[in-house]
Amino acid sequence: MYFHFEDATPEFTTKVGISGRPMTVHEALGQFALAYGSTGYELSVSSLELVDESGLALALDAVLPCGLPPDADAFVRSSIAPAPLAEAAVATAAAAAKAASAALARPLAAVAASTAPSAALSAEEMRQKGVYAAPGSAVAASQAKMGENSYYYSVGKHKARDPTGVVTAPVPIATPAPKAVFVKPAKLPEATITNYAMIDDEKEIKVQVPLAGAGTLAEGAISVDFRIRSFDLRVVHENKELRLHVPLLCQEIDQEKCVVKKKTGKLIVVLHKKDPEQPWYELRKTKGVGDSEYNKLVPDAGESTKFTL
């Protein structure tokens, strides 16, 4: 799995191994907070929660992967903004972050001896201990450690037992998730997007647009026309067409490399700078004092590159 923190700067992503010992959401968030220290900032563990791509919060005592696919994306949210670390604490935090990252990706082989049920236990002993899954598996370890409180408590419990006494966990059948298909109505009322924020991220400009349910928008609900110095974003959401139109950007962009990303609770318009060395102090070009070139600029000039998501 991949854990992402995108609610504030600095953003952070780390890989979480789910083939290791059973790990609860609360424990994983604690390790994530330590790993986040590598950015030079710290997160308050008590303020964190983990949500899936639909925005559904996962219980702190649930055992990963909480029914999600092995390569799923999960998002860390914090009710408290990251705080910069004191200079004296940066080196210590970096070492702790390295250890935490390793712990999150730790393979099963390294912890099997400390978490797996004893191979010497008979089938009856395992049943009495509440272990119904295949011996040596991470699911069996969770059942042995947490009993009825295990996220996997019912796995294998009602499966007919083999005469040899060996109990095996059922093999899950992978089924593709249903995919929403968007059909744009002929005409919808238009609303202007007024709430957004710009971040100058060296080679790119990121325009963050808060939008509840952004991560679950149907395919085709988002479209953008990128031009050499403008963009026109349109989003169909809740029976309205939301629009953010910037006819004259601060500087020129490489329109072929510009994209839009869907995140939990927001959209991010990524503008690739034509000149990476040129800083942007504003998103929309405004006329400065003595700016004789401003009146020569043409809004929405040039051919457009259509991007649909």
Secondary structure as UniProt FT lines:
FT   STRAND          2..5
FT   STRAND          12..15
FT   HELIX           25..36
FT   HELIX           37..39
FT   STRAND          41..42
FT   HELIX           45..47
FT   STRAND          48..51
FT   TURN            53..54
FT   TURN            60..61
FT   TURN            64..67
FT   TURN            70..71
FT   STRAND          73..78
FT   STRAND          83..84
FT   HELIX           87..89
FT   HELIX           90..104
FT   HELIX           108..110
FT   HELIX           112..115
FT   TURN            119..120
FT   HELIX           123..128
FT   TURN            129..130
FT   TURN            135..136
FT   HELIX           138..146
FT   HELIX           147..149
FT   TURN            151..158
FT   TURN            163..164
FT   STRAND          190..192
FT   STRAND          197..201
FT   TURN            202..203
FT   STRAND          204..210
FT   TURN            212..213
FT   HELIX           214..216
FT   STRAND          222..227
FT   TURN            228..229
FT   STRAND          230..237
FT   TURN            238..239
FT   STRAND          240..246
FT   HELIX           255..257
FT   STRAND          259..263
FT   TURN            264..265
FT   STRAND          266..273
FT   TURN            276..277
FT   TURN            289..290
FT   HELIX           294..296
FT   TURN            299..300
FT   STRAND          305..308
//
